[in-house]
Amino acid sequence: MASKKASRRPPIQMIDAEADSLAELAMSIEDRLPQVSELLLNEITRATLHPASRIAADVVTMHATVSFLDEASGREYAYELTYPNEADISKGRISILTPVGAGLIGLRAGQSILWPDRDGHERALKIISVSQAAKEG
């Protein structure tokens, strides 16, 4: 049986303060969206945490815009990863509380992951590029 590059979950990195707020968010939706809650909590648990100043620019963080390839369809997508109240797919903003959003957090450009979609089908997603939001202030 041939092995796929995306079959394992690659190492991920997260900003420590974001991990804390995302864990609270994931626990708050456990009754409503158990699959997404579990996926997000698992990703937070396995992530290497860093202060925001130590996260590389090519790591998907909250409010970063990520371009990725759905390897099954060959279709490329670009979305800003947001909190649920900011999400608007028509404006290119995807919620962390979607299966894809939970799968993107912490990945770096060039990494691939096998991840379930809304219908439970595994999809290979490959990160093409990441651009960080401009810092306010």
C-alpha positions as CSV (number, residue, x, y, z in Angstrom):
1,M,0.0,0.0,0.0
2,A,1.4,3.4,-1.0
3,S,1.8,6.0,1.7
4,K,0.6,9.5,1.2
5,K,2.6,12.6,2.2
6,A,-0.4,13.9,4.1
7,S,-1.3,10.7,5.9
8,R,0.3,11.9,9.2
9,R,-0.6,15.0,11.1
10,P,2.4,17.2,10.7
11,P,3.9,19.1,13.7
12,I,2.1,22.4,14.3
13,Q,2.9,25.6,16.2
14,M,0.5,28.0,17.9
15,I,0.6,31.3,19.8
16,D,0.2,30.5,23.5
17,A,-2.5,33.2,24.1
18,E,-4.4,32.1,21.0
19,A,-4.3,28.4,22.2
20,D,-5.8,29.4,25.5
21,S,-8.7,31.4,23.9
22,L,-9.3,28.7,21.3
23,A,-9.4,26.0,24.0
24,E,-12.1,27.9,25.8
25,L,-14.0,28.4,22.6
26,A,-13.7,24.7,21.7
27,M,-15.0,23.7,25.1
28,S,-17.9,26.2,24.9
29,I,-19.2,24.5,21.7
30,E,-18.8,20.9,22.8
31,D,-22.5,20.2,23.1
32,R,-23.4,22.0,19.8
33,L,-20.5,21.0,17.6
34,P,-18.8,18.0,19.2
35,Q,-16.7,16.9,16.2
36,V,-15.2,20.4,15.6
37,S,-14.7,20.8,19.4
38,E,-12.7,17.6,19.6
39,L,-10.7,18.3,16.4
40,L,-9.7,21.7,17.7
41,L,-8.9,20.5,21.2
42,N,-6.7,17.7,19.7
43,E,-4.8,20.2,17.6
44,I,-4.2,22.6,20.5
45,T,-3.0,19.7,22.7
46,R,-0.4,18.5,20.1
47,A,0.8,22.0,19.2
48,T,4.1,23.5,20.3
49,L,3.2,26.8,21.9
50,H,5.2,30.0,21.5
51,P,4.8,33.7,22.4
52,A,3.4,35.6,19.5
53,S,6.8,37.2,18.9
54,R,8.4,33.8,18.3
55,I,5.9,32.5,15.7
56,A,7.3,32.3,12.1
57,A,5.4,34.4,9.5
58,D,4.5,31.3,7.5
59,V,2.5,29.7,10.4
60,V,-1.3,29.8,10.2
61,T,-2.5,31.9,13.2
62,M,-5.8,33.6,13.8
63,H,-6.4,36.4,11.3
64,A,-3.7,35.1,9.0
65,T,-4.7,34.6,5.3
66,V,-3.9,31.1,4.1
67,S,-3.9,29.8,0.6
68,F,-4.3,26.0,0.4
69,L,-4.9,23.3,-2.1
70,D,-7.6,20.7,-1.8
71,E,-5.6,17.9,-3.3
72,A,-8.7,15.8,-4.2
73,S,-10.4,18.5,-6.3
74,G,-7.2,20.4,-7.3
75,R,-9.0,23.5,-6.2
76,E,-7.1,26.3,-4.5
77,Y,-8.7,28.4,-1.7
78,A,-7.6,31.5,0.2
79,Y,-9.3,32.5,3.4
80,E,-8.6,34.6,6.5
81,L,-8.9,32.4,9.6
82,T,-11.2,34.2,12.1
83,Y,-13.3,33.8,15.2
84,P,-16.9,32.8,14.6
85,N,-18.4,36.3,15.0
86,E,-16.0,37.6,12.3
87,A,-16.5,34.8,9.8
88,D,-18.1,35.6,6.4
89,I,-17.3,33.2,3.6
90,S,-18.5,35.7,1.0
91,K,-15.7,38.0,2.2
92,G,-13.1,35.3,2.4
93,R,-13.2,34.8,6.2
94,I,-13.5,31.3,7.5
95,S,-14.3,30.4,11.1
96,I,-11.9,28.4,13.3
97,L,-15.0,26.5,14.3
98,T,-15.4,24.8,10.9
99,P,-13.6,21.5,10.3
100,V,-11.3,23.1,7.7
101,G,-10.6,26.1,10.0
102,A,-9.6,23.8,12.9
103,G,-7.4,21.8,10.5
104,L,-5.5,24.8,9.2
105,I,-4.4,26.4,12.5
106,G,-0.8,26.0,13.3
107,L,0.3,24.6,9.9
108,R,3.2,26.1,7.9
109,A,3.5,26.8,4.2
110,G,4.4,23.5,2.4
111,Q,2.8,21.2,5.0
112,S,-0.1,18.9,4.1
113,I,-2.7,17.3,6.4
114,L,-5.4,14.7,6.0
115,W,-8.5,16.3,7.5
116,P,-12.2,15.5,7.7
117,D,-14.6,17.8,5.9
118,R,-18.1,18.7,7.0
119,D,-19.3,15.3,5.6
120,G,-16.7,13.3,7.4
121,H,-14.6,12.6,4.2
122,E,-10.9,12.8,4.6
123,R,-9.3,15.5,2.5
124,A,-5.7,16.2,1.8
125,L,-5.0,19.9,2.3
126,K,-1.7,21.4,1.3
127,I,-0.7,24.9,2.6
128,I,0.6,27.0,-0.3
129,S,1.2,30.3,1.5
130,V,0.4,32.2,4.7
131,S,0.3,36.0,5.1
132,Q,-0.1,37.6,8.5
133,A,-2.6,40.3,9.2
134,A,-1.1,43.8,9.6
135,K,-0.6,44.5,13.3
136,E,-2.9,47.2,14.6
137,G,-1.6,50.0,16.7
